[in-house]
């Protein structure tokens, strides 16, 4: 069961509900919440924090901040970790949905943070003026999750643009902490997009874009921490986890393709082909190519990408491997030693 600390009654109903999920993030959660609570807006907003039974001092830090902002902060505390028992919609649109009062939902996970006190105001202003827009996102600075060094950026460049489903399938690069979306259109997402997913961000973005469009702002208003311990990006060096994740991505692509009535079938096939490539390179060649669907997907790669895949697999067999050494940077190593 969840323990909910309710906020006092307010005269003004919050226009935005900022959702923050956290688990064992004592090093980061304070900065995340402070960056949210310092936002300057001409509307009221609430902050809902979900702690998934942290075993470190994360909850203690949250409580201290709560004591300073009792009128603004809600804290949902799980007695047992819910990661393997999530309802449709996941943490954001499933677990936390009943506690949302805002017309708009903003997201900032516990290991990320915002760096512009006017971020929320800008995004909400755009949503108010553009009814066909379902969500607004922006560029984010990427920092190393261990040493906090700046290592790149995430987003769609230095010009504002509208993003369609096709754009996202070609290149999905929406920082989670940048997203603000309409709450009232999410019921269908919760009831119909209930399949198992390796990540919740991707199907949510596809869904939002399919209901209108997502507007991208080039402003760098948040920070994404790359490869923090326990995060999705921290598992990029484990071959078995990579293969398992690739299988889930393929299954998710097939499920989204079905629920969107094959409207983006060709793009989903290309995306699944890239996942089959990942499986082959990481040692799943027999598991990958024996399946009929995988054989069909891999045709989408074309000759040169297939040739590159085979070369990378051969390198892996003889002891060489590309390992991540930063944001979208890889190094060829052998026996844990850098290759010249």
C-alpha positions as CSV (number, residue, x, y, z in Angstrom):
1,X,0.0,0.0,0.0
2,X,1.0,3.6,-0.6
3,X,1.3,6.2,2.1
4,X,0.1,9.6,0.9
5,X,0.8,12.9,2.6
6,X,-1.9,15.2,1.4
7,X,-1.4,18.9,0.8
8,X,-3.7,21.4,2.6
9,X,-6.7,22.7,0.7
10,X,-5.8,25.5,-1.7
11,X,-8.0,28.3,-3.0
12,X,-6.4,28.0,-6.4
13,X,-6.4,24.6,-8.1
14,X,-2.9,23.8,-9.5
15,X,-2.7,24.2,-13.2
16,X,0.4,21.9,-13.5
17,X,1.2,18.7,-11.7
18,X,5.0,18.1,-11.7
19,X,5.7,14.3,-11.3
20,X,8.9,13.1,-9.8
21,X,9.7,9.4,-9.4
22,X,12.7,8.3,-7.4
23,X,14.4,5.3,-5.9
24,X,17.7,5.3,-4.0
25,X,18.7,8.7,-5.4
26,X,20.0,10.4,-2.3
27,X,22.8,12.0,-4.3
28,X,20.4,13.7,-6.7
29,X,16.9,14.0,-5.3
30,X,17.5,17.3,-3.4
31,X,18.8,19.1,-6.5
32,X,15.9,17.8,-8.5
33,X,13.2,19.0,-6.1
34,X,14.8,22.3,-5.5
35,X,15.0,23.0,-9.2
36,X,11.3,22.3,-9.5
37,X,10.2,24.3,-6.5
38,X,12.1,27.4,-7.6
39,X,10.0,27.8,-10.8
40,X,8.6,31.2,-11.3
41,X,5.0,31.1,-12.7
42,X,1.9,33.1,-12.9
43,X,-0.1,30.0,-12.0
44,X,-0.2,27.5,-9.1
45,X,1.5,24.2,-9.5
46,X,1.9,21.1,-7.3
47,X,4.8,18.7,-7.0
48,X,4.1,15.0,-6.5
49,X,7.0,12.8,-5.5
50,X,6.8,9.0,-5.6
51,X,9.4,7.2,-3.6
52,X,9.5,3.5,-4.5
53,X,10.6,2.2,-1.1
54,X,14.1,3.6,-1.2
55,X,16.6,1.9,1.1
56,X,19.0,4.9,1.4
57,X,18.4,8.4,2.7
58,X,16.3,9.5,-0.2
59,X,13.1,9.7,1.8
60,X,14.7,11.7,4.6
61,X,15.9,14.3,2.1
62,X,12.4,14.5,0.6
63,X,10.9,14.9,4.1
64,X,13.2,17.8,4.9
65,X,12.2,19.6,1.7
66,X,8.5,18.8,2.3
67,X,8.7,20.6,5.7
68,X,9.7,23.8,3.8
69,X,7.1,23.5,1.1
70,X,4.1,21.8,2.8
71,X,1.6,23.7,0.6
72,X,3.2,22.5,-2.6
73,X,4.7,19.1,-2.1
74,X,2.9,15.7,-2.1
75,X,4.8,12.6,-1.1
76,X,3.7,9.1,-2.1
77,X,5.7,6.5,-0.2
78,X,5.7,2.8,-1.1
79,X,6.2,0.2,1.6
80,X,7.4,-2.3,-1.0
81,X,9.1,-1.6,-4.3
82,X,6.5,-1.6,-7.2
83,X,8.8,-1.9,-10.2
84,X,7.6,-5.4,-11.0
85,X,4.0,-4.7,-10.1
86,X,3.1,-1.6,-12.0
87,X,-0.4,-0.9,-13.3
88,X,-1.2,0.2,-16.9
89,X,0.4,3.6,-17.5
90,X,3.5,2.8,-15.3
91,X,4.6,5.2,-12.6
92,X,3.5,8.4,-14.2
93,X,0.2,7.7,-15.8
94,X,-0.7,4.7,-13.6
95,X,0.5,4.9,-10.0
96,X,0.5,8.7,-9.7
97,X,-2.5,9.5,-11.9
98,X,-5.1,9.5,-9.1
99,X,-3.2,12.2,-7.2
100,X,-2.9,14.6,-10.2
101,X,-5.0,17.8,-10.1
102,X,-3.3,19.8,-12.9
103,X,-4.5,20.3,-16.4
104,X,-0.9,19.8,-17.5
105,X,1.7,17.2,-16.4
106,X,5.4,18.0,-16.2
107,X,8.0,15.3,-15.5
108,X,11.4,15.4,-13.8
109,X,12.9,12.1,-12.6
110,X,14.8,12.1,-9.3
111,X,18.3,12.0,-11.0
112,X,17.6,14.8,-13.4
113,X,17.0,18.5,-12.7
114,X,15.9,21.8,-14.3
115,X,18.2,24.8,-14.9
116,X,15.8,27.5,-15.9
117,X,13.3,29.0,-13.4
118,X,11.0,30.1,-16.3
119,X,10.9,26.6,-17.9
120,X,7.3,25.7,-16.9
121,X,5.9,29.1,-17.7
122,X,7.2,29.0,-21.3
123,X,5.9,25.5,-22.0
124,X,2.5,26.2,-20.5
125,X,2.1,29.4,-22.4
126,X,2.7,27.6,-25.6
127,X,0.2,24.8,-24.7
128,X,-2.5,27.4,-23.9
129,X,-2.1,29.2,-27.2
130,X,-1.9,26.1,-29.4
131,X,-4.8,23.7,-28.8
132,X,-3.6,21.0,-31.3
133,X,-0.2,20.7,-29.4
134,X,-0.3,17.8,-27.0
135,X,3.1,18.3,-25.4
136,X,6.1,20.6,-25.3
137,X,9.7,19.5,-24.8
138,X,13.1,21.2,-25.0
139,X,16.8,20.6,-25.3
140,X,18.8,19.2,-22.4
141,X,22.4,19.3,-21.3
142,X,23.8,15.8,-20.7
143,X,26.2,15.3,-17.8
144,X,28.1,12.3,-16.6
145,X,26.1,10.6,-13.8
146,X,29.3,9.9,-11.8
147,X,31.4,13.1,-12.0
148,X,28.8,15.6,-13.3
149,X,31.0,16.7,-16.3
150,X,29.1,18.0,-19.3
151,X,29.4,15.5,-22.1
152,X,26.8,16.6,-24.7
153,X,23.2,17.5,-25.3
154,X,20.0,15.8,-26.1
155,X,17.3,17.2,-28.4
156,X,16.6,18.3,-31.9
157,X,19.0,21.1,-32.5
158,X,18.9,24.9,-32.2
159,X,15.6,25.7,-33.9
160,X,12.1,25.3,-32.7
161,X,10.0,22.7,-34.6
162,X,6.9,20.5,-34.4
163,X,7.5,16.8,-34.0
164,X,5.3,14.2,-35.6
165,X,5.2,10.4,-35.0
166,X,7.4,9.9,-38.1
167,X,10.0,12.3,-36.6
168,X,10.1,10.4,-33.4
169,X,10.4,7.1,-35.2
170,X,13.3,8.4,-37.2
171,X,15.1,9.8,-34.2
172,X,13.7,9.7,-30.6
173,X,15.6,12.3,-28.6
174,X,13.1,13.8,-26.1
175,X,14.7,14.3,-22.7
176,X,12.3,13.0,-20.0
177,X,12.8,16.1,-17.8
178,X,11.8,18.4,-20.6
179,X,8.3,17.1,-21.1
180,X,5.0,18.9,-20.3
181,X,1.8,17.4,-21.7
182,X,-2.0,17.6,-21.4
183,X,-3.4,15.4,-18.7
184,X,-6.9,15.1,-20.1
185,X,-5.9,13.1,-23.2
186,X,-4.1,10.3,-21.3
187,X,-7.0,8.0,-20.5
188,X,-6.7,6.1,-23.8
189,X,-3.0,5.7,-23.3
190,X,-3.6,4.1,-19.9
191,X,-6.5,1.8,-21.1
192,X,-5.2,0.8,-24.6
193,X,-1.4,1.1,-24.5
194,X,-1.0,-1.5,-21.7
195,X,1.7,-3.7,-23.2
196,X,5.0,-4.5,-21.6
197,X,7.7,-1.9,-22.5
198,X,11.4,-1.6,-21.8
199,X,10.9,2.2,-21.3
200,X,7.8,4.3,-20.7
201,X,9.0,7.5,-22.4
202,X,9.0,6.2,-25.9
203,X,5.4,4.9,-26.2
204,X,4.2,8.0,-24.3
205,X,5.9,10.3,-26.8
206,X,4.5,8.3,-29.8
207,X,1.0,8.5,-28.3
208,X,1.2,12.2,-27.6
209,X,2.4,12.9,-31.1
210,X,-0.3,10.8,-32.6
211,X,-2.9,12.9,-30.9
212,X,-1.6,16.2,-32.4
213,X,2.0,17.2,-32.3
214,X,4.8,17.8,-29.9
215,X,6.5,21.2,-29.9
216,X,10.2,21.3,-29.5
217,X,12.0,24.4,-28.0
218,X,15.7,24.7,-28.5
219,X,16.2,26.2,-25.0
220,X,18.5,24.1,-22.8
221,X,16.3,24.1,-19.7
222,X,17.1,20.8,-18.0
223,X,19.9,18.3,-17.3
224,X,19.9,14.6,-18.1
225,X,22.3,12.5,-16.0
226,X,23.8,9.7,-18.1
227,X,24.6,6.4,-16.6
228,X,23.7,7.1,-13.0
229,X,23.8,3.8,-10.9
230,X,20.7,1.8,-11.5
231,X,19.4,3.8,-14.4
232,X,18.4,2.5,-17.8
233,X,21.5,3.9,-19.4
234,X,23.7,2.2,-16.8
235,X,23.1,-1.3,-18.3
236,X,24.7,-0.5,-21.7
237,X,27.7,-2.7,-21.1
238,X,25.9,-6.0,-20.1
239,X,25.4,-8.1,-23.3
240,X,22.6,-10.3,-21.8
241,X,20.7,-7.2,-20.6
242,X,21.2,-5.6,-24.0
243,X,19.7,-8.6,-25.8
244,X,16.8,-8.9,-23.4
245,X,16.1,-5.2,-23.8
246,X,16.3,-5.4,-27.6
247,X,13.7,-8.2,-27.5
248,X,11.4,-6.0,-25.4
249,X,11.9,-3.1,-27.9
250,X,10.8,-5.3,-30.8
251,X,7.8,-6.6,-28.9
252,X,6.9,-3.0,-28.0
253,X,7.3,-1.8,-31.6
254,X,4.9,-4.6,-32.7
255,X,2.4,-3.6,-30.0
256,X,2.4,0.1,-30.8
257,X,2.2,-0.7,-34.5
258,X,-1.0,-2.8,-33.8
259,X,-2.6,-0.2,-31.6
260,X,-2.0,2.5,-34.2
261,X,-3.5,0.3,-36.9
262,X,-0.3,-0.1,-38.9
263,X,-0.2,3.6,-39.7
264,X,3.6,3.6,-39.2
265,X,4.3,0.0,-40.1
266,X,7.4,0.7,-42.3
267,X,9.1,2.9,-39.6
268,X,8.5,0.3,-36.9
269,X,10.0,-2.4,-39.0
270,X,13.1,-0.3,-39.5
271,X,13.3,0.3,-35.7
272,X,12.9,-3.4,-35.0
273,X,15.6,-4.2,-37.6
274,X,18.0,-2.1,-35.6
275,X,17.2,-4.0,-32.5
276,X,17.9,-7.3,-34.3
277,X,21.2,-5.9,-35.3
278,X,22.0,-5.1,-31.6
279,X,21.1,-8.7,-30.7
280,X,23.4,-10.2,-33.3
281,X,26.3,-8.0,-32.4
282,X,25.9,-8.8,-28.7
283,X,26.0,-12.6,-29.1
284,X,22.4,-13.4,-29.9
285,X,23.0,-14.5,-33.5
286,X,21.3,-17.9,-33.3
287,X,18.5,-16.6,-31.1
288,X,18.0,-13.7,-33.4
289,X,18.0,-15.3,-36.8
290,X,16.0,-18.5,-36.1
291,X,12.9,-16.4,-35.6
292,X,10.8,-15.7,-38.7
293,X,10.0,-12.1,-37.6
294,X,13.7,-11.4,-37.0
295,X,14.6,-12.6,-40.4
296,X,12.0,-10.4,-41.9
297,X,13.1,-7.4,-39.9
298,X,16.8,-7.8,-40.7
299,X,16.0,-7.3,-44.4
300,X,15.2,-3.7,-43.6
301,X,18.8,-3.0,-42.8
302,X,20.1,-3.2,-46.3
303,X,23.4,-4.6,-47.6
304,X,25.8,-2.2,-46.0
305,X,24.3,-2.1,-42.6
306,X,24.2,-5.9,-42.6
307,X,27.8,-6.1,-43.6
308,X,28.7,-3.7,-40.8
309,X,26.8,-5.8,-38.4
310,X,28.7,-8.9,-39.5
311,X,32.0,-7.2,-39.1
312,X,31.1,-6.0,-35.6
313,X,30.0,-9.5,-34.7
314,X,33.3,-11.0,-35.9
315,X,35.2,-8.4,-33.8
316,X,33.1,-9.5,-30.8
317,X,33.9,-13.2,-31.4
318,X,37.7,-12.5,-31.6
319,X,37.6,-10.5,-28.4
320,X,37.0,-6.9,-29.5
321,X,34.0,-4.8,-28.4
322,X,32.8,-1.3,-28.6
323,X,32.0,0.0,-25.1
324,X,30.4,3.4,-24.2
325,X,32.8,5.9,-22.8
326,X,30.5,8.9,-22.8
327,X,27.4,10.3,-24.3
328,X,27.1,8.7,-27.8
329,X,30.9,8.0,-27.8
330,X,32.3,4.4,-27.9
331,X,35.8,2.9,-27.6
332,X,37.1,-0.3,-29.2
333,X,38.6,-2.5,-26.5
334,X,40.0,-6.0,-26.1
335,X,40.2,-7.9,-22.9
336,X,39.3,-4.6,-21.1
337,X,42.3,-2.9,-22.7
338,X,42.0,0.0,-25.1
339,X,42.9,-1.0,-28.7
340,X,45.3,1.2,-30.6
